[in-house]
């Protein structure tokens, strides 16, 4: 009987997380038209710290975008500093009519996509969507990030950063939106998060 209750608890927990993270649907049309804003630091910003990692701000960063995918990480090497990734899209990569023609997936700290026929030029897909490793500045922001659902429009403000661990580990944000492949993800220190 105990096994039954444990199994039932696991099933209910799984059902809850599936329900909590269900996608939000939007009719066709661009819902996040603005380009991300990145600004060079006018003056040095003191290094930050999280769970024993040293974090160096590289640029101010702000993006308002549609959440395309969300992936939580608990056991990979970066989970102590960045517990989840959001794949974000803006411009035509926030339009349901475009997104329905793409097969997108997320895992291993990467975002991939495929298309039988390109709904928009390939370069626009690559420059108007990105996988971003989120580093919440506070527990409250971490909690809000966990509640984000695919389809939400989010406004993220903070810094693009470089992270160094005492063990010699090193993780550096991309500083451009037009790169692809390994090292192309943004590493974002999230100071403010608004969810629409």
VEXPA-417700 format. One record per residue (C-alpha): x negated, y negated, z. Coordinates in steps of 0.05 Angstrom, whole numbers, padded with zeros to 5 digits, always signed. Each point is the difference from the previous one (the first is absolute). Example, Ala and Ser with C-alpha at 12.3 -4.5 7.8 and 13.67 -1.06 7.14 Angstrom:
BEGIN
-00246+00090+00156 -00027-00069-00013 
This chain:
BEGIN
+00000+00000+00000 -00058-00047+00015 -00027+00009-00071 +00068-00020-00027 +00000-00066+00039 -00071-00015-00022 +00017+00014-00072 +00063-00042+00005 -00040-00058+00030 -00051+00003-00056 +00055+00001-00053 +00036-00059+00033 -00065-00039+00005 -00015+00013-00074 +00070-00021-00019 -00007-00064+00040 -00065-00020-00034 +00028+00017-00069 +00061-00043+00015 -00042-00057+00029 -00047-00003-00060 +00053+00007-00054 -00011-00048-00059 +00039-00064-00007 +00031-00007-00069 -00001-00064-00041 +00036-00015-00066 -00045-00012-00061 -00038-00066+00002 -00063-00028+00031 +00007-00006+00076 -00071-00023+00017 -00023-00049-00054 -00061-00032+00033 -00072+00020-00009 -00039+00016+00064 -00037-00060+00028 -00074+00008+00018 -00042-00058+00026 -00074-00004+00016 -00013-00013+00073 -00014-00074+00009 -00039+00015+00063 -00024+00062+00034 +00053+00039+00038 -00024+00038+00062 -00004+00075-00008 +00060+00040+00024 +00002+00066+00037 +00047+00060+00001 -00011+00066+00035 -00075-00008+00000 -00005-00023-00073 -00032-00066-00019 +00042-00037-00051 -00027-00057-00042 +00050-00046-00036 -00019-00010-00073 +00058-00043-00027 +00068-00026+00021 +00054+00043-00032 +00075-00004-00009 +00046+00042-00042 +00075+00004-00008 +00017+00065-00036 +00046+00060-00005 -00021+00061+00038 -00007+00056-00052 -00028+00054+00046 -00018+00008+00073 -00047+00051+00031 -00018+00008+00074 -00068+00030+00019 -00015+00031+00067 -00059+00047-00010 -00044-00030-00054 -00063-00039+00016 +00032-00068-00008 +00063+00012+00040 -00028-00032+00064 -00006-00066-00035 +00052+00005-00057 +00058+00046+00019 +00038-00009-00066 -00004-00021-00072 +00052-00039-00040 +00000+00002-00075 +00027-00068-00021 +00026-00027-00066 +00013-00071-00023 +00023-00032-00065 +00028+00052-00047 -00028+00054+00046 +00056-00019+00048 +00054+00012-00052 +00041+00063+00008 +00007+00005-00076 -00076+00008-00005 -00010+00042+00062 +00052+00052-00022 -00045+00016-00059 -00062+00014+00043 -00017+00062+00040 -00037-00027+00061 -00033+00036+00058 -00044-00017+00059 -00048+00042+00040 -00072+00004+00023 -00002-00076+00004 +00014-00006-00075 +00060-00019-00042 +00010+00032-00068 +00052-00008-00055 +00019+00032-00065 +00045-00020-00057 +00025+00039-00061 +00008-00068-00035 -00028-00065+00029 +00059-00044+00020 -00048-00059+00003 -00074-00005-00021 -00046+00045+00040 -00043-00058+00022 +00061-00034+00030 +00017+00063+00040 -00071+00000+00026 -00004-00074+00017 +00070-00007+00030 -00002+00058+00049 -00050+00023+00051 -00009+00048+00058 -00015-00040+00062 -00029+00028+00065 +00035-00037+00056 -00036-00018+00065 +00052-00027+00048 -00027-00057+00044 +00048+00017+00057 +00043+00058+00024 +00062-00039-00018 -00023-00006-00073 -00018+00074+00000 +00070+00017+00023 +00031-00044-00054 -00045+00031-00053 +00023+00069+00021 +00072-00022-00012 -00013-00025-00071 +00037+00040-00054 -00014+00008-00074 +00041-00054-00035 -00009-00051+00055 -00028-00068-00020 -00056-00017+00047 -00042-00062+00011 -00068+00018+00028 -00049-00053+00025 -00070+00007+00027 -00069+00016-00026 -00034+00047-00048 -00054+00031+00042 -00061+00044+00006 -00001+00053+00056 -00061+00029+00033 -00002+00055+00052 -00053+00013+00053 -00012+00067-00035 -00024-00037-00063 +00067+00008-00037 +00016-00057-00049 +00065-00018-00035 +00005-00063-00043 +00061-00032-00033 +00005-00013-00073 +00000-00075-00014 +00034+00003-00067 +00067+00026-00027 -00027+00025-00066 -00044+00058+00022 +00020+00073+00001 -00025+00065+00030 -00042+00012+00062 -00013-00065+00038 +00058-00038-00034 +00047+00001+00060 +00010-00061+00045 -00017+00007+00073 +00047-00050+00035 -00003-00026+00071 +00074-00015+00010 +00012-00061+00044 +00072-00012-00022 +00051+00046-00032 +00070-00019-00023 +00047+00053-00027 +00059-00016-00044 
